[in-house]
Amino acid sequence: MHPLVKLAKSTVEAYVREGEIGRPPAELTSEMAEKAGVFVSIKKRGDLRGCIGTFSPAAKNVAHEIIQNAISAAVQDPRFLPVEPSELDELQYSVDVLTPPEKIKGAQELDPKKYGVIVKCGGRRGLLLPDLEGVDTVEEQIGIASRKAGISPGEKIELYRFEVKRYR
């Protein structure tokens, strides 16, 4: 198991079992020491169980981003009930480390397998990670991100793209 994924897993387990907020390892890997946006995804039997993240750095390094987002994905994702201790052995984790978002001119600059998307309209914005099962077209990707942000079809939007390094 990759050290980033191991940190997410141990963080969730300590928080769900004991209510403890974990700490980064004493020796940070090079990936953990960087500053970047991070998403932590939790699945149970192949189905999404929680996914929370930051599209730009909100903590002092990736290790702290993972700790904050792993706890949020486990107990604060509004789409799901908090993870219970009885579920912990059935969970799989992935950690996505994001490149800084870049503004693009239009959908033709997207590829749902390679790029994630941020759709922005005024103060509303929705994000969708790249290479998600069942999301095969740019239109689907933009549509899902727009709905997440409460942006209606036909509203004027700005598009941003980013890449991720996915660890499982």
C-alpha positions in Angstrom: 0.0 0.0 0.0 1.4 3.4 -1.0 2.3 5.6 2.0 -0.3 8.3 1.1 -3.1 5.7 1.0 -1.7 4.1 4.3 -2.0 7.6 5.9 -5.6 8.0 4.8 -6.5 4.5 6.0 -4.9 4.9 9.4 -6.3 8.3 9.9 -9.9 7.1 9.2 -9.5 4.1 11.4 -8.1 6.1 14.4 -10.8 8.7 14.0 -13.7 6.3 13.7 -12.5 4.0 16.4 -11.1 6.4 19.0 -12.0 9.9 17.8 -8.3 10.7 17.4 -7.0 13.1 14.8 -3.9 11.4 13.5 -0.5 13.0 12.8 1.7 12.8 9.8 4.6 10.3 10.0 7.8 11.7 11.6 9.6 11.1 8.2 7.5 12.6 5.4 7.9 11.1 1.9 8.6 13.7 -0.8 4.9 13.5 -1.9 3.7 14.2 1.6 6.0 17.3 2.0 4.6 19.0 -1.1 1.8 21.5 -1.1 -1.2 20.6 -3.3 -4.9 20.0 -3.3 -5.9 16.5 -2.3 -9.0 14.3 -2.6 -9.5 11.3 -0.5 -12.0 8.7 -1.8 -13.4 5.9 0.2 -15.2 2.9 -1.4 -17.1 0.0 0.1 -17.5 -3.1 -2.1 -16.8 -0.9 -5.2 -19.4 1.7 -4.3 -18.5 5.3 -3.3 -18.7 5.7 0.5 -17.2 9.2 0.9 -15.1 11.6 -1.1 -13.9 15.0 0.1 -11.0 17.2 -1.0 -9.5 20.5 -1.7 -8.7 21.7 -5.2 -5.9 24.0 -3.9 -3.7 23.6 -0.8 -5.6 24.4 2.5 -3.0 22.9 4.8 0.8 23.1 5.2 1.5 20.0 3.2 -0.1 17.0 1.5 0.2 14.9 4.6 -2.0 17.4 6.6 -4.4 17.6 3.6 -4.8 13.9 3.6 -5.5 13.8 7.3 -8.2 16.5 7.1 -9.8 15.2 4.0 -9.8 11.5 5.1 -11.7 12.4 8.2 -14.1 14.6 6.2 -14.7 11.9 3.6 -15.4 9.3 6.4 -17.7 11.4 8.5 -18.7 14.6 6.8 -19.6 13.8 3.2 -23.3 15.0 3.2 -24.2 12.2 0.7 -23.5 9.4 3.2 -23.9 8.5 6.9 -20.7 8.6 8.9 -18.5 5.5 8.6 -19.1 3.0 11.4 -16.3 1.0 13.1 -18.0 -2.2 11.8 -17.3 -1.1 8.2 -13.6 -0.3 8.5 -12.4 -3.7 7.3 -14.5 -3.4 4.1 -13.2 0.0 2.9 -10.8 0.8 0.1 -9.0 4.1 -0.2 -7.6 6.2 -2.9 -5.8 9.6 -2.7 -5.6 12.0 -5.6 -3.0 14.8 -5.5 -4.0 17.6 -7.9 -2.0 19.9 -10.1 -3.0 23.6 -9.9 -6.1 24.3 -11.9 -5.7 26.1 -15.2 -8.4 28.2 -16.9 -9.3 26.9 -20.3 -11.2 28.4 -23.2 -13.7 25.6 -23.7 -14.8 22.0 -23.5 -12.6 21.1 -26.4 -9.6 21.4 -24.1 -10.9 18.6 -21.8 -10.5 14.9 -21.7 -12.5 13.1 -19.0 -9.9 10.3 -18.7 -6.9 12.7 -18.3 -8.3 16.0 -16.8 -10.5 16.8 -13.9 -12.8 19.8 -14.3 -13.9 22.7 -12.2 -17.0 24.5 -13.5 -17.5 28.0 -12.1 -20.4 30.4 -12.3 -20.2 33.5 -10.0 -19.5 32.2 -6.6 -20.6 28.6 -7.3 -18.2 26.0 -8.4 -18.3 22.2 -8.8 -15.4 19.9 -9.3 -15.2 16.4 -10.8 -12.1 14.2 -10.7 -10.8 12.6 -13.9 -11.0 9.0 -15.0 -14.2 8.1 -13.0 -16.1 5.0 -13.9 -19.2 5.8 -15.9 -18.0 9.3 -16.9 -16.9 8.9 -20.5 -17.6 12.2 -22.2 -16.7 15.8 -21.6 -20.4 16.7 -21.6 -21.1 14.2 -18.8 -18.2 15.5 -16.9 -19.2 19.2 -17.2 -22.9 18.3 -16.5 -22.1 16.4 -13.2 -19.7 19.2 -12.0 -22.3 21.8 -12.9 -25.1 20.0 -11.0 -22.8 19.6 -7.9 -22.5 23.4 -7.9 -26.2 24.1 -8.6 -25.4 25.6 -12.0 -28.3 25.3 -14.4 -27.8 24.4 -18.1 -27.5 27.5 -20.2 -25.8 29.6 -17.5 -22.5 31.2 -18.5 -19.7 29.1 -17.0 -15.9 29.3 -16.7 -13.9 26.0 -17.1 -10.7 25.0 -15.4 -8.8 21.7 -15.8 -6.3 19.9 -13.6 -4.5 16.6 -13.6 -4.2 14.2 -10.7 -1.7 11.6 -9.5 -3.9 8.8 -8.1 -2.6 6.5 -5.4 -4.5 3.3 -4.4 
